[in-house]
Amino acid sequence: MDRFFKLKENGTTVRTEILAGITTFMAMAYILTVNPMTLTAFGKTGMEWYPVFLATALAAGIFTVAMGLFVNFPVALAPGMGLNAYFATVVIASAGTGRPITWEMALTAVFISGIIFILLTVTKVRQMLLVAVPDSLKHAITVGIGLFITIIGLKNSGLMTVAVESVNDIPKGVFTDVLSFETIIHMGSLTNPTVLLTLAGLIIMAVLMAIGVRGAILIGMLLTTVLAALFGQIDFSTLSSPQTPWIPDLGQLSFASFDFGGIMHAGIISIIATFTFVELFDTFGTLVGTANRAGLMKNPEEGRRRVGKAMLVDAIAVSGGAMLGTSTTTAFVESSAGVAAGGRTGLTAVSTGVCFLLALFLAPIAALIPGSATAAALIIVGVLMMQSITEIDFKDMVMAIPAFFTITMMPFTYNIANGISYGIVFYVVLAAIVNLTGKKKYNIHWLMWVLAVLIILRYALYGSAG
């Protein structure tokens, strides 16, 4: 193992690497329960919990091990937060429209985005896209997705309720003169057991994270589950249910459940583009950030080579995860927990991947975790993703305004694509005008012009993206 993973060369040991891998697993194991809950949306998408659980554990295990063996990189992969929420909302929002997008069609979109991703990586166009989009927008995308995830957690827990009321039922005010209806957001009832459990989970996770406990999200979910059990909010029938077997039933896996006949469905192109676009920047930030923290970029040429190989594994994981039956599988920022614990090589990733594969035998326990625990985890993940806001220069309006619209349009329109689209168009327009005045010079990559034109045409031809 020393020769294969170059342990001595990287100043690490087998023991350190394995412990680092377990630490990474503890930090991201929440995805085993959160992803099935998110993709099924409590039965609203048509997907079933156990097949998604199988796909989540297999995708995380297989592709994390691949990252370790083929790249020797201490980065773990799993179905990504944000894109899984986008996946679910696309399916749910299309219901009853006359042109529904089924979960099979959504998986097909993920699979195709993975193929595009592989092509972009192999041809190195991906690197060109990363140069084209300003850093401020890249960070804003991460922040916007964090808020998007937070709103989903707040809604699922009941901490936030949304009511659409007739204008006749609303007291006269500034908005009722111009709107036929108003959407009002309220705080949920504190007498609701789910709301109380979610608040308890949030407090537990926040305290654990504040004092630096590793795996704070997973531990918080487990303690919230214990509280739910004490208050009679847990259904223990899953421990003996044939729907959640102790021995993995791979026959229930939704393998290659694609619907290529529906890919020409209205809106499917923009969905594929969103999966591809968001994944580009999410992966780049995670891989480069983790590599820097692990000290792997001290040799720039070697660092770029390894990051390039890691991007290819990540790209293959997107389509591979879709074949297994889950949304976009991507590099996880929680990998930094393992790096902080001393992980420097692929043995860390292999250890994490093995933990995910062993988790296949824990489905009955995972099914016990209530929605309040997963909702709290979603909100806390939103906190982590918000950290990128400090990288945005809000004193420069050409950077600040596009970033602001990217961040706000995602949660407020409940659509990731809207946020990215507004950000790109505003940046191109503002930067171009300021350049004409000669007061300051901003770089506008030709690809940004192409993206801006395509976005404007998309809205002009199809209207709102949701």
Long-range contacts (C-beta under 8 A, 24 or more apart in sequence): 1-347, 5-68, 5-72, 5-345, 5-346, 5-347, 6-72, 6-345, 7-345, 7-347, 10-344, 10-345, 11-344, 12-342, 12-343, 12-344, 12-345, 14-347, 16-341, 16-342, 16-343, 17-74, 17-342, 17-343, 17-344, 17-345, 17-347, 17-348, 17-351, 18-347, 18-348, 18-351, 19-341, 19-342, 20-74, 20-338, 20-339, 20-341, 20-342, 20-343, 20-348, 20-351, 21-338, 21-343, 21-347, 21-348, 21-349, 21-350, 21-351, 21-352, 21-354, 21-355, 22-351, 22-352, 22-355, 23-214, 23-215, 23-337, 23-338, 23-340, 23-341, 23-343, 24-74, 24-76, 24-332, 24-334, 24-335, 24-337, 24-338, 24-341, 24-343, 24-348, 24-349, 24-351, 24-352, 25-76, 25-351, 25-352, 25-355, 25-356, 26-214, 26-215, 26-218, 26-219, 26-337, 27-214, 27-215, 27-217, 27-218, 27-334, 27-337, 27-338, 28-60, 28-76, 28-78, 28-332, 28-334, 28-335, 28-337, 28-352, 29-215, 29-218, 29-355, 29-356, 29-359, 30-217, 30-218, 30-221, 30-374, 30-377, 31-56, 31-60, 31-78, 31-79, 31-81, 31-332, 32-56, 32-57, 32-60, 32-356, 32-359, 32-362, 32-366, 33-221, 33-366, 33-369, 33-373, 33-374, 34-81, 34-374, 34-377, 34-378, 35-78, 35-79, 35-84, 35-326, 35-327, 36-366, 37-156, 37-371, 37-374, 38-81, 38-84, 38-85, 38-88, 38-152, 38-374, 38-378, 39-79, 39-84, 39-87, 39-88, 39-103, 39-326, 39-327, 40-88, 41-88, 41-91, 41-92, 42-156, 42-371, 44-88, 44-91, 44-92, 44-95, 45-88, 45-91, 45-92, 45-103, 46-91, 46-102, 46-103, 47-103, 47-254, 47-325, 48-252, 49-243, 49-244, 49-367, 50-243, 50-244, 50-249, 50-252, 50-363, 50-367, 51-252, 51-253, 51-254, 51-325, 52-254, 52-325, 52-326, 53-363, 53-366, 53-367, 54-248, 54-249, 54-250, 54-252, 54-253, 54-324, 54-325, 54-360, 54-363, 55-79, 55-253, 55-254, 55-321, 55-324, 55-325, 55-326, 56-326, 57-356, 57-357, 57-359, 57-360, 58-253, 58-324, 58-357, 58-360, 59-317, 59-320, 59-321, 59-324, 59-326, 59-329, 60-329, 60-353, 60-356, 61-353, 61-354, 61-355, 61-356, 61-357, 61-359, 61-360, 62-320, 62-353, 62-357, 63-313, 63-314, 63-316, 63-317, 63-320, 63-321, 63-329, 63-353, 64-349, 64-350, 64-352, 64-353, 64-356, 65-349, 65-350, 65-353, 65-354, 65-357, 66-313, 66-316, 66-317, 66-353, 67-310, 67-313, 67-314, 67-331, 67-346, 67-349, 67-353, 68-345, 68-346, 68-347, 68-348, 68-349, 68-350, 68-351, 68-352, 68-353, 69-346, 69-350, 70-309, 70-313, 70-346, 71-306, 71-309, 71-310, 71-313, 71-346, 72-306, 72-345, 72-346, 73-287, 73-291, 73-296, 73-306, 73-309, 73-310, 73-345, 73-346, 73-349, 74-290, 74-294, 74-335, 74-338, 74-339, 74-343, 74-344, 74-345, 74-346, 74-348, 74-349, 75-286, 75-287, 75-290, 75-310, 75-331, 75-332, 75-335, 75-349, 76-331, 76-332, 76-334, 76-335, 76-338, 76-349, 76-352, 76-353, 77-313, 77-314, 77-317, 77-329, 77-330, 77-331, 77-332, 78-329, 78-330, 78-332, 78-356, 79-321, 79-326, 79-327, 79-328, 79-329, 79-330, 80-279, 80-282, 80-327, 80-328, 80-329, 80-330, 80-332, 81-145, 81-149, 81-378, 81-381, 81-385, 82-145, 82-146, 82-148, 82-149, 82-278, 82-282, 82-385, 82-416, 83-275, 83-278, 83-279, 83-282, 83-327, 83-328, 83-330, 83-416, 84-326, 84-327, 84-328, 85-148, 85-149, 85-152, 86-148, 86-274, 86-275, 86-278, 86-327, 86-415, 86-416, 87-327, 87-328, 89-152, 89-414, 89-415, 89-466, 90-271, 90-466, 93-414, 93-466, 94-267, 99-265, 99-266, 99-267, 101-262, 101-265, 101-267, 101-268, 101-271, 102-259, 102-262, 103-257, 104-257, 104-258, 104-259, 104-262, 105-259, 105-262, 105-263, 105-265, 105-268, 106-271, 106-327, 107-254, 107-257, 107-258, 107-259, 107-322, 107-325, 107-327, 108-258, 108-259, 108-260, 108-262, 108-263, 108-322, 109-263, 109-268, 109-271, 109-272, 109-275, 110-275, 110-318, 110-319, 110-321, 110-322, 110-327, 110-328, 111-258, 111-318, 111-319, 111-322, 111-323, 112-263, 112-272, 113-272, 113-275, 113-276, 113-279, 113-318, 113-328, 114-315, 114-316, 114-317, 114-318, 114-319, 114-320, 114-321, 114-322, 114-328, 115-319, 116-272, 116-276, 117-276, 117-279, 117-280, 117-314, 117-315, 117-318, 117-319, 118-312, 118-315, 118-316, 118-319, 120-276, 120-280, 120-315, 121-308, 121-311, 121-312, 121-315, 122-312, 126-280, 126-311, 128-447, 129-280, 129-447, 130-280, 130-281, 130-284, 131-445, 132-445, 132-446, 132-447, 132-448, 132-451, 133-281, 133-424, 133-445, 133-448, 134-399, 134-402, 134-427, 134-443, 135-391, 136-391, 136-392, 136-393, 136-399, 136-400, 136-402, 136-403, 137-402, 137-403, 137-406, 137-420, 137-423, 137-424, 137-427, 138-281, 138-284, 138-285, 139-388, 139-389, 139-391, 139-392, 139-403, 140-388, 140-389, 140-392, 140-402, 140-403, 140-404, 140-406, 140-407, 140-419, 140-423, 141-278, 141-281, 141-282, 141-406, 141-419, 141-420, 141-423, 142-281, 142-282, 142-285, 142-385, 142-388, 143-385, 143-386, 143-388, 143-389, 143-392, 143-406, 143-407, 144-406, 144-407, 144-408, 144-409, 144-410, 144-411, 144-416, 144-419, 145-278, 145-282, 145-385, 145-410, 145-416, 146-381, 146-382, 146-383, 146-384, 146-385, 146-386, 146-388, 147-382, 147-386, 147-407, 147-408, 147-410, 147-411, 148-410, 148-411, 148-414, 148-416, 148-419, 149-378, 149-379, 149-381, 149-382, 149-385, 150-378, 150-379, 150-382, 150-383, 150-411, 151-411, 151-414, 152-378, 153-198, 153-374, 153-375, 153-376, 153-377, 153-378, 153-379, 153-382, 154-375, 154-379, 156-371, 156-374, 156-375, 156-378, 157-188, 157-194, 157-195, 157-198, 157-371, 157-372, 157-375, 157-376, 157-379, 158-188, 158-189, 158-192, 158-194, 158-195, 158-198, 159-187, 159-188, 159-195, 159-198, 159-199, 159-375, 160-185, 160-186, 160-187, 160-188, 161-185, 161-186, 161-187, 161-188, 162-186, 193-231, 193-233, 194-233, 194-370, 194-371, 194-372, 194-375, 195-372, 197-224, 197-227, 197-228, 197-231, 197-233, 197-370, 197-372, 197-373, 198-224, 198-372, 198-373, 198-375, 198-376, 198-379, 200-224, 200-227, 201-227, 201-372, 201-373, 201-375, 201-376, 201-377, 202-376, 202-379, 202-380, 205-376, 205-377, 205-380, 206-380, 209-380, 214-337, 214-341, 215-337, 216-380, 217-377, 217-380, 217-381, 220-373, 220-376, 220-377, 220-380, 221-369, 221-373, 221-374, 221-376, 221-377, 222-369, 222-373, 224-369, 224-370, 224-372, 224-373, 224-376, 225-368, 225-369, 225-370, 225-373, 228-370, 228-372, 228-373, 229-368, 233-370, 233-372, 234-368, 234-370, 235-368, 236-368, 238-364, 238-367, 238-368, 239-364, 239-365, 239-368, 240-364, 241-364, 241-367, 244-363, 244-364, 244-366, 244-367, 245-363, 245-364, 246-361, 246-363, 246-364, 247-361, 248-360, 248-361, 248-363, 253-324, 253-325, 254-324, 254-325, 255-323, 255-324, 255-325, 256-323, 257-325, 258-322, 266-462, 267-462, 267-465, 270-417, 270-458, 270-462, 270-465, 271-417, 273-417, 274-416, 274-417, 274-420, 275-318, 275-328, 277-420, 278-416, 278-420, 279-318, 279-328, 279-330, 282-330, 282-331, 283-311, 283-314, 283-330, 283-331, 284-311, 285-333, 285-388, 286-330, 286-331, 286-332, 286-333, 286-335, 287-311, 287-314, 287-331, 289-333, 289-336, 290-331, 290-333, 290-335, 290-336, 290-339, 293-336, 293-339, 293-340, 294-339, 294-343, 294-344, 295-344, 296-344, 333-384, 397-430, 398-427, 398-430, 398-431, 398-434, 398-440, 398-442, 399-427, 401-426, 401-430, 402-426, 402-427, 402-430, 413-466, 414-466, 415-465, 415-466, 417-465, 417-466, 418-465, 418-466, 421-455, 421-458, 421-459, 421-465, 424-448, 424-451, 424-452, 424-455, 425-452, 425-455, 425-456, 428-452
